[in-house]
Amino acid sequence: MTQQKSGLVPGVLIGLVAMLVGAGVHGAVIGVTEYNLGVVAVLVGVLVGVGVTAVKPSSAVLPWLAALFGLVGAALGTTAGVVALTVKLAPAGTDYLTAVRTVLAQFDTVIQQDPVVVLFWVISAVAAFMFVNKRIKAVRAARAAAVPEPAAPPQEPINLFTPRNR
């Protein structure tokens, strides 16, 4: 009997990479456009979900990890974008380290000014969860359908022409 792989390790690795790439793109979009587009935050979760589903996962842990990666990726992207805007709009000579300290010190204030951002983070997490959960259900259903029924044990041939002793 062969052991079926759950896809947990590759799913986690690809999910982390997708989270970082999505956060980088989200931060770049905010830095270039000077707008925090919620759709880009949701796309981070979609990117994580699509990345994790590429490994044909069957582990029940992966949807929850994908949701976490989607949430963290969207938040990280927003933070990176605000840091980029801080450097861009600050007086000359402001470096990224100072901007990171400033943004992290005032993070709760930024969230209070625009609480809809948190809603998009949650939508990103839900999108990642839904993609991965749907794929896991499909993979498990396919594996269950592929398992053959156990064969009946072979029986002795019956000779109908010889009398039986009772």
N, C-alpha and C positions, 0 to 999 in steps of 0.2 A: 504494500500500500504506500502510495507517495504522499508526502506531506504538502499541503497547499500553503502557499505563502500568503501572508496577510497584507503585504505591501506597506507595513508600518514605517520601517526605516527609510525606504526611498520616498514615501509620501511626506514624511517629516522634512527630509532634506530638500525636496523640491518645493514644499510649502514655504520653508524658510527663504529659499532663493527667490521665489515668486513674491514673498512679502517684502523683501529688501528692494527688489526691482520696482515693484509697484509703489513703494514708499518713495523711492528716488524719483520716479516719474511724477508722482503727485506733488512732491516738493518742488520739482522743476517747473511744473505747470503754474503753481502758485507764485514762484519767484519770477517767472517771465510775464504772466498775465496780470499779476498783482490782485488776482481774485481767487478766493477759495471756492472752487467749483465742487459741489457735493457729488456730482456724477463721477468725477475722477476718484474720489474716495470709495465710491461703490465699485468702481472698476478694479480697485486694489483687491477687494474681496472676490470679485469674479476671477481675476488673474490667479489668486491663490487657489480657488476652487477648481479651476480648469487644470492648473498645474498638478494638484494632488490627484485628481481623477485620471490623469495620464498614466499612472502606474497600476491601474486596475486594483484599487484597494478593496480589502474586505474586513479590515479591522474596525471595530465599532468605536475606537478611540479617535480615529482620524477626522470625522466631522467636527468634533469638539475642538481638536487642535487646529483645524482649518478655520473655524470661527474665531479662535484666539488670534491666529496669524492675521486674519482679515481685519480684526479690530486693532491690533497693535500696528499693522502696516498702515492703516488709514491714519491713526493717531501720529505715528512716526512721520508720515508724509506731510501731515499738517504742520507738525513741529518744524520739520526741515524747511518747509515753505515759509513759515513765519520767521525763521532764522535768516533765510535768504532775503526776505523783505526788510528785515531789521538792518542787515548789512548794506543793502541797496539804498535804503532811505536815510540811514544814519550819516552823521558827518564823516568826512574823509578820515581814514585812519582807523576806523572801527574794524576790528578783526572778527573772525567767526567764533573764536573762543569767548570773547566778550559778549557777542550776540547770543550764543547758546546760554550763557549764564543769565543774561537778561530775560530771555524768553522763558527759561525754566523757572526763574524766580517769580515771574508774573503769569505763569501758565493758567492758574485758576481764574485770574482776571480776564484773560483772553477768552476762556470758555464761558464765563459769565456774560461777556459782551455779545457772544454769538452762540447760544446753546444749541442751535440747529446743527452745528458741526458734530456734536455728539450723536445726534440722530443719524447722520450719514455714516458715522463710524459703526453704529449698531447695524445699520442696513448692510454695510460691508461685511460684517460678521455673519449676518443671516444669509447673505448671498453665498459666501464661502461654505457655510454649513449645508445649505440646500443642495449645492452642486455635488458635494462629496457624499452626502447622505443618499441622494438619488442614485449615484453611481454604485455605492456599496450595496444597496438593495438589488440593483440589477445584476451585479456580479454574483451575489449570494444566490439569487434565483436561478441564474444560469448554471452555477455549480450544482445546485440541488437537482436541476433537471438533467444534468449530465451523469449523475450517479445512477448506475444501472440497478435494477431490482435484483436482490439476491436470488440466485438460481436454486431451484428445488433440488434436494439431494437425490442422487440417482437411486432408483429402486431396482430390486431384483426382477428379472424377467419372469412373468407369470406364464406357466404352462397350463393351459386350460384342458388339456387332454389327459392329464394324470390325476388319479383320485387323491384326495387329501386325507390324511389320517387325522381323525379327531380325537 
